[in-house]
């Protein structure tokens, strides 16, 4: 699908850009639960996406210096054992965070992840079908899965998606 890392990273940047609109919402708008977005708030949407980006970031850090990622292996086993309960735990953990921390992580993690992927040898992620699928699942494809949620959160805040 991708012949070079730059194409992947550019696609990810473009796919992530609409979600950055969440940072312009007030804390009250981010905390409001939105029925059309699985009952999630904007904060929940941020938590869901950024927590999985943080997992991908940890995997990228490991792949920068190792052939494999122990974190990915553990996360795969955890998902197989517990499934969607993990997402509920993510939201509960993030709801307890100060909004400043939520905003900081939202503003920095995606860029840090793309940055780390520039130093991971392409053979370990881009040219590895399993690893490429993992990064697509946690990045561009994941964002696409939640575009309707983004639109609903923005609409509930009186914003039109860009």
Backbone torsions as a table, in degrees:
resi	resn	phi	psi	omega
1	UNK	NA	-50.8	178.4
2	UNK	-109.0	133.8	178.4
3	UNK	-94.3	-20.2	-179.9
4	UNK	-148.3	155.5	-176.6
5	UNK	-65.1	-36.3	-177.5
6	UNK	-58.3	-41.6	178.4
7	UNK	-61.7	-44.8	178.0
8	UNK	-60.4	-48.3	-175.9
9	UNK	-66.1	-36.1	176.0
10	UNK	-66.7	-42.3	177.3
11	UNK	-62.1	-39.8	179.3
12	UNK	-64.9	-43.7	179.2
13	UNK	-58.5	-45.6	179.6
14	UNK	-66.9	-38.7	-179.6
15	UNK	-69.4	-31.5	-178.4
16	UNK	-80.0	-30.5	-173.5
17	UNK	-49.2	-45.5	179.9
18	UNK	-59.1	-32.0	-178.6
19	UNK	-71.1	-22.5	177.9
20	UNK	-62.9	-17.9	176.3
21	UNK	-60.6	-24.7	179.2
22	UNK	-60.7	-30.5	-179.1
23	UNK	-66.6	-19.9	-179.7
24	UNK	-85.1	-8.3	-179.5
25	UNK	-78.8	152.9	175.4
26	UNK	-70.7	162.8	176.0
27	UNK	-58.0	-41.9	179.9
28	UNK	-61.1	-42.0	178.3
29	UNK	-65.1	-37.3	179.3
30	UNK	-70.9	-27.3	-177.9
31	UNK	-86.4	-14.3	-177.6
32	UNK	-71.6	125.7	175.8
33	UNK	-73.0	139.6	-175.6
34	UNK	-121.0	108.9	-178.0
35	UNK	-53.4	-37.6	-178.0
36	UNK	-73.7	-4.0	178.8
37	UNK	-118.2	49.3	-178.9
38	UNK	63.5	16.7	-174.9
39	UNK	78.4	5.3	178.8
40	UNK	-75.3	156.9	168.2
41	UNK	-93.9	172.4	173.2
42	UNK	-59.9	-37.4	177.8
43	UNK	-62.7	-40.0	177.6
44	UNK	-63.7	-40.8	178.7
45	UNK	-63.5	-45.2	176.2
46	UNK	-58.5	-48.6	-178.6
47	UNK	-56.6	-47.5	-176.9
48	UNK	-60.3	-49.3	-176.7
49	UNK	-71.7	-45.9	-174.4
50	UNK	-72.1	-35.2	177.5
51	UNK	-61.3	-40.0	178.1
52	UNK	-72.8	-31.5	172.2
53	UNK	-64.0	-39.5	179.0
54	UNK	-62.7	-36.8	174.8
55	UNK	-62.6	-47.3	179.3
56	UNK	-61.6	-36.4	177.4
57	UNK	-62.8	-44.3	178.7
58	UNK	-63.4	-40.1	177.2
59	UNK	-62.9	-44.2	179.3
60	UNK	-61.5	-41.2	177.6
61	UNK	-58.7	-43.0	-179.9
62	UNK	-68.6	-40.0	-179.8
63	UNK	-69.7	-20.8	177.4
64	UNK	-65.5	-26.6	-176.5
65	UNK	-123.8	-5.8	-178.5
66	UNK	-135.5	159.7	178.0
67	UNK	-73.6	-25.9	-177.0
68	UNK	-132.1	172.1	179.3
69	UNK	-123.7	116.4	176.0
70	UNK	-66.1	-37.4	179.5
71	UNK	-59.7	-43.8	179.3
72	UNK	-63.3	-43.5	178.9
73	UNK	-59.8	-44.6	179.6
74	UNK	-66.9	-40.9	179.8
75	UNK	-65.5	-39.6	177.9
76	UNK	-62.7	-43.5	179.3
77	UNK	-65.8	-41.0	179.0
78	UNK	-63.4	-44.2	179.3
79	UNK	-63.4	-42.7	179.6
80	UNK	-61.5	-36.0	-177.5
81	UNK	-81.8	-36.0	-170.2
82	UNK	-121.4	-20.4	176.1
83	UNK	59.1	-137.6	-170.1
84	UNK	-65.4	-11.8	174.3
85	UNK	-57.2	-31.0	179.6
86	UNK	-59.4	-42.1	179.1
87	UNK	-63.6	-38.1	177.0
88	UNK	-63.6	-40.4	178.4
89	UNK	-65.6	-39.0	177.2
90	UNK	-59.7	-49.4	-178.1
91	UNK	-62.5	-41.2	179.1
92	UNK	-62.7	-43.2	179.7
93	UNK	-63.1	-45.4	-177.0
94	UNK	-71.9	-29.7	178.1
95	UNK	-64.6	-23.5	-179.7
96	UNK	-85.1	-8.5	-178.4
97	UNK	-80.6	149.2	169.9
98	UNK	-62.4	143.3	-178.1
99	UNK	-59.2	-30.0	177.6
100	UNK	-61.2	-37.9	177.7
101	UNK	-68.8	-41.0	177.4
102	UNK	-59.1	-47.9	-178.9
103	UNK	-64.2	-42.1	-179.8
104	UNK	-61.7	-46.0	-179.3
105	UNK	-65.7	-39.9	177.1
106	UNK	-60.8	-40.3	-175.5
107	UNK	-76.4	-19.1	-171.5
108	UNK	-117.9	-31.3	-169.3
109	UNK	-65.5	-44.0	-177.6
110	UNK	-59.9	-43.7	178.7
111	UNK	-66.5	-39.8	178.3
112	UNK	-64.3	-39.8	177.7
113	UNK	-62.1	-48.2	179.0
114	UNK	-61.2	-39.1	178.6
115	UNK	-61.5	-44.8	179.3
116	UNK	-64.0	-37.3	-179.0
117	UNK	-65.1	-21.1	177.6
118	UNK	-71.2	-20.5	-179.9
119	UNK	-103.3	-6.2	175.8
120	UNK	-79.3	127.6	176.7
121	UNK	-54.8	133.0	-177.0
122	UNK	-55.8	-30.8	179.5
123	UNK	-62.0	-24.7	-177.5
124	UNK	-88.3	-11.1	179.7
125	UNK	-142.1	-55.3	-175.3
126	UNK	-70.0	-38.2	-177.4
127	UNK	-94.3	1.0	176.9
128	UNK	-101.7	110.1	-176.3
129	UNK	-53.8	-41.2	-178.3
130	UNK	-68.3	-41.8	-179.0
131	UNK	-73.1	-38.2	176.6
132	UNK	-61.2	-43.0	177.9
133	UNK	-59.8	-42.3	177.9
134	UNK	-58.2	-50.6	-177.5
135	UNK	-66.7	-37.0	175.1
136	UNK	-62.0	-43.6	-179.1
137	UNK	-62.9	-34.3	-177.4
138	UNK	-92.1	-9.2	-175.9
139	UNK	-122.9	-108.9	-168.9
140	UNK	-54.9	-45.6	-179.4
141	UNK	-67.8	-34.2	178.8
142	UNK	-66.2	-41.6	178.2
143	UNK	-61.3	-44.4	-179.5
144	UNK	-59.4	-38.4	178.5
145	UNK	-60.9	-23.1	-173.9
146	UNK	-116.2	16.7	178.3
147	UNK	-64.5	-38.3	177.9
148	UNK	-65.8	-36.1	176.8
149	UNK	-64.4	-42.5	177.3
150	UNK	-59.6	-47.9	-179.4
151	UNK	-59.6	-40.5	-179.9
152	UNK	-66.8	-42.5	178.8
153	UNK	-64.2	-44.2	179.3
154	UNK	-64.3	-42.1	179.9
155	UNK	-63.6	-40.0	178.9
156	UNK	-63.6	-25.4	178.3
157	UNK	-92.9	5.1	179.6
158	UNK	78.2	21.9	180.0
159	UNK	-111.3	149.6	174.9
160	UNK	-101.7	129.3	179.4
161	UNK	-58.5	138.6	178.5
162	UNK	-80.8	NA	NA
